[in-house]
Amino acid sequence: NKNYILNKKYLEKYKKKLYKKVKTKINKHHL
């Protein structure tokens, strides 16, 4: 179970990173 929580935390971090990347990509496109 501890592993699962760790994975969840990691996933959240990863999602945020990915989201940031996608956002910058979109912003660059609009510029």
DONU-484875 format. One record per residue (C-alpha): residue number from 1; residue in one letter; x, y negated, z. Coordinates in nm, 2 decimals, decimal comma. Each point is the difference from the previous one (the first is absolute). Layout:
! residues N
SITE   num   residu       xx       yy       zz
SITE   NUM        A        X        Y        Z
...
This chain:
! residues 31
SITE   num   residu       xx       yy       zz
SITE     1        N     0,00     0,00     0,00
SITE     2        K     0,29    -0,23     0,08
SITE     3        N     0,12     0,05    -0,36
SITE     4        Y    -0,34    -0,09    -0,14
SITE     5        I     0,00    -0,33     0,18
SITE     6        L     0,35    -0,08    -0,12
SITE     7        N    -0,10     0,08    -0,35
SITE     8        K    -0,30    -0,22     0,03
SITE     9        K     0,22    -0,29     0,12
SITE    10        Y     0,24     0,06    -0,29
SITE    11        L    -0,28     0,01    -0,25
SITE    12        E    -0,14    -0,33     0,12
SITE    13        K     0,34    -0,16    -0,04
SITE    14        Y     0,04     0,15    -0,34
SITE    15        K    -0,34    -0,12    -0,11
SITE    16        K     0,07    -0,35     0,11
SITE    17        K     0,33     0,00    -0,18
SITE    18        L    -0,16     0,14    -0,32
SITE    19        Y    -0,28    -0,26     0,03
SITE    20        K     0,25    -0,28     0,03
SITE    21        K     0,18     0,12    -0,31
SITE    22        V    -0,32     0,02    -0,20
SITE    23        K    -0,11    -0,34     0,13
SITE    24        T     0,33    -0,16    -0,11
SITE    25        K    -0,03     0,17    -0,34
SITE    26        I    -0,35    -0,14    -0,04
SITE    27        N     0,11    -0,35     0,11
SITE    28        K     0,29     0,01    -0,25
SITE    29        H    -0,25     0,09    -0,27
SITE    30        H    -0,22    -0,30     0,08
SITE    31        L     0,30    -0,24     0,00
